[in-house]
Amino acid sequence: MEVADLDVSVALCTRNGARYVAAQVESICAQDLMPREIVVSDDASTDNTVAIVQETITRCGMASVIDLTVLRNDPPLGVTRNFEQAIEATRCPLIALCDQDDVWHAGRLARMVSPFRQRADLLLLHSDARLVDDALAPLGSTLFHALEVKPSELAAIQAGAAFEIFLRRNLVTGATTVFRRSLLGAALPFPAEWVHDEWLAAIASATGQMDVLIEPLIDYRQHASNQIGVRKPTLADKIAKAVAPRGDKHQKRLGRAEALLRRLTSLGDAVPSAHLQAQLGKVAHQRFRADLPANRLARIPSVLTEALRGRYERFDRGLQSVAQDLLERG
């Protein structure tokens, strides 16, 4: 396959997706800007998911237009390893991540590719998504609304300050994402501590430019079989989370921060020194949270000191995280 300057590969990961995958493939085949290839990495499906992908591409009259590569895993690799395999098998300069159960809006791919044509420095672009139910009926909300994304966070990403935002939390969902193949030199291999889309966003924001489109460009289906779904937390959810047992979640977050620091350090001059110093601060903050004592009263002085130093605001969710550290059990 010969590829042009900004041809697009679709990395489509599947697992027992026979119920939904035809609609997704149909929406890809209906784009006005057609991808050059689709790489399907199937994670040990026991249904006819792969056959449906093949049949749908043929039925849509795209078998001679879109190159199809099928990879089959047995035993299954899991979500992140499966996407890593699909991504590594792609060949085009731009890569669109794709879930089996979503639906692309008309014109979505052209809208996503246009900024890459205009900006040679752009590494990764993501968008909002419309939340829909099992039957694709709108739920009256969007992905950014469910994630409680602030306008200031989106503005910061658009202004080139994405790394500062991602020090606090991830806002990128893989199904909404297109990125340059050149990002993979820094991003591969994906570390075990991270999910693929969060990792790609972290590396893109640390080593170059990324951006966000505020409009929804896909239907993001929410159903009982979602491997990774989303909904806006209620007040009861937030209270329950605040008083839940600490468990090992803070140790896991520390492991993630340390894994990113190791990768950024290994990339040398590709990472601005300010980003590296910021990640060192993130690791120190996560270690602080992981080492808090089990006794709630004993935590109060150090948590308040950390808050007064501004570290909860810079590296976490501000007062929400302060409350969590003061109230969590154990």
N, C-alpha and C positions, 0 to 999 in steps of 0.2 A: 504493500500500500504506500503510495506516495502522498505525503501530507504537505499542505500549504502553510503559509505563515501563521495563521490563527485558526486552523481547523480545530474542531472540538471532538474529544473522546468522551463518551459517557461511561462512567464506572458504576454499573448497576449490580448491587448485591442482593441476592435472593435466598430465601429459605421458606419452603412450603407456602409460596405466594400465589398459588393458582387462582385464588378467589379475586385478586386485585390486579395482578401484574398486566393483564391485557389493557386495562384502561391507562396505565402508566405508559406502556409502549406506544399505544395509539396517540397519546398526547405528544410524545417525542416525534413520532412520524408526521404529526400535523404541524410542526414548527415551520415557520417561513425560512429560517436559517437551519439547515439540516446538519446534524452531527456527522462527522466522517466515519465514526465507528461506535459500536456499543460493545463493551466488554462485560459479560455476565459472569460473575463469580458466585456459583451456587453452593450453599453451605449444607450439603447432604439432604436436599429435599427428598421427601418420600411421595410427593405428588408430581404432577406433570408441569411444573412451573417452567422449566426450560423449553419444553415443547411448545407451550403457549407463547413464549417470547418469540420463538422461531416462526410459528404460524402467524402471529400478529404482524411481524415485519413483512412477511410474504403477502398476507392479505391486504396490507396497506400499500403494496406496490413498491416497497423500499428495499427489497432484497438486493437489487443491483446498485443501490445508492449508498446504503449503510453497511459497512463491513461488520460482521458479527463474530465475536470470539467468545467461546464458552469454556469456562473452567469449572470443574466439579471437585468438591471437597468431601472426603469421607475418611476419617471422621470430620465433623464440622470444625471450622477454625474459630468461630465466634465473630462478633460484629467487627471489631477493630482489625483483627488479622485478615478477615475476609476482604474488607475494604483495602487494606494494604496490598493484598494480592491482586485485586482488580486494578488498582491504580498503577502498580508496577507493570502490568500487562498492557496498559494503554500506550499509544504511540504519538498522539497529537500534542501540539504546543499548549492547548488549553484542555482542562479536565473538569467535567461536570459530575459531581457526586449525585447519586440517584438511589432512592429507596424504592422498593417494589410496590408500595401501596399508595403512593402519592400521585398527583396529576399536575402536569405542567400547564400553565396558562398559555393561551395563544400569544406568540411573539416573545415568549420568555427568553429563549436562548439568544435571539438577536439583541434584546435589551441588555442581557448580561455581557455579551461579547463586545458591544459598542465601547464601553469604557476602556477595555483592554486595547482596542485599536487607537484610542486617543491618548493613552498613558502607558508609555513603555516601562515605567517603574511600578505599575500596579501588579501585585502578586496574587491577591485574593479578593474576591468580591462576594458578598452575601446579601440576602434580601429578607424582607418579611414574608410571611406565608398566611394564607387564610386557613383557619381551622375548620375542618368539616367532619361530619360523622361517618359512620361505616358506609352509608349510602351516598356520600359526597354532598349531603345537605349542609349548608353553612351553619356553624354554631354561634354566629354573631360575635366572633372574636378573632383576633389574629395572634400569631406567635409572639410578636413583640409585646402585645397587651398581656398575654398570659405570663410572660417572663418579667413583667413590670419594668420594661425598658424605659428609661428616662430620656426625654428629648436631649438633655445635656450629654448623655452617653453617646447617642447617635451623632450629635454634632461634633463631639470630640473625635470619633472615628473618622468622620468626613474631613476633619481638619488635620488629620495625620497623627493624632495622639492615641491611636488604638492601643498601644502597649500599656499605657497608663490605665486604660479601662480594663484590660485583661489581667492586670495585677489584682483587680478586685473580683472579677467574675467573667465567665465566658458568655458571649452573646451570639455565637455563631452556631447554626444548626446545619449539618452537612448537606441535607437535602436541598438547601437553598443556595449552595455554594458552587462557584466556579473559580479555579485557580490555575496559575501558570505551572507548566511542567518544571520550570527552573527552580521552583520552590522545593522540589523533592531532594535536591542536592543537600540541603540543610535539614530537611524534615525526616528523611528516611535514615534508619528504620524507626518505626513508631515505638516508643517505650511502653512497657507493660503497664505503667502507672496511668496512662492517659487514654482517652477515647480519641479516635482518629480526627474528628472534626475540630475538637478543642485544641488538639496538638497542632494541626495545620494552621489554625488561626493564631496561636501563640507564636509559632515560628515566623509566620508572615509578618506579624506586627512587630517582632523583634528585629527582623533582618531587612525589612523593606516597607512598602506601602500596601495597605489594604483599605477597602472602602465598603460602604453599605448603601443599598438602595432601600428606601423606606417603604415602597409599595409592595404589596403581596404579589408574588409571581408564581406561586404554586398553591395547590390545595393540599394541605397537610392533614392526612386522614388520621383520626383518632378512633381507635377501636381496641377491643380486649386483647388482641394479639400483638400490639405494638411492642417492639423490643425497647424502644426509647420513645416515650410519648411526652406530652406536656399539657398542663392545665394551670390556670392561675390559682395560687394558694389562697385559701380562705383565711380569715382571722383565726379560726379554730386550728387550721393547719399550722399557722405560724406559732401559736401558743404551744401546741403539742410538740413542735420541733424544738422550741426554746427550752422546754422542761424535760426533753427526752434524755435517756442515758447517753453519756459521752461516747462510750464504746471506743472504736479505733478510728473513727472518721478523721480526727485531727492528725493522727499519725499518717493516714493515707494522704491527706492534703499536704503534709510535710514531705512525704515521698514524691508527690507530684512536683512540688516546688523545687526540690533537690534535683529531680530528673531534668527539669527545664534548665536549671542553673548549669548542670553538667554539660548539656548540649550547647547552650549559649557560650560557655567558656571554651568549648572545643572549636567553635566557629571563628574564633580570633577576631580579626578586624571587621568581619561581616556584621558584627553586633556593636552598635554604639556603646561607648563606655557608660553613658548615663543609663542605658537599659540594663547593662550588666550590674551596675551598682543598685539599681532598683530591685532587680531579682535577688540580689544578696539580702536586701532589706525584707523582701517577701519571705525568704527562707527563714530569716531570724524571727519574723513575726509568727510564722506557722510553727516554728519550734517553741516559741513562747506559749502559744495556745495549746500545743500538744503536751507541754510539761506542766500545765496548771494543776494544782492539787485537787484531790477528790472533794475535799471539804469546801462547800460554797463560801462560807464566811472567810476562809483563808485566802480565797481568790480575790476578794474585793480590792485590797490595796494595789496589787500589781495590775489588775485589769484596769482600774481607774488611771493608774500611771501611764499604761500603754495607750489608753484612750486620749489622755491629755497631750501625749506626744504626737497625736494625729495618725497613729499607725493603723488603727481600725478603719479610719476613713480612707486611708490610701490603699491598704492591702486587703480590706474586707468590706462588708456591707454597713460600715459605720455603726450607728446605735443599735441596729438590729443584731449585729455580731457581738457587741458589748453585752446586750441583754442575754444572748445565748450563753456566753461564757459565764455570766453570773448565775444563771438559772439551771443550766444543764445538771443532771444528776450524775454522780459518780466520777 
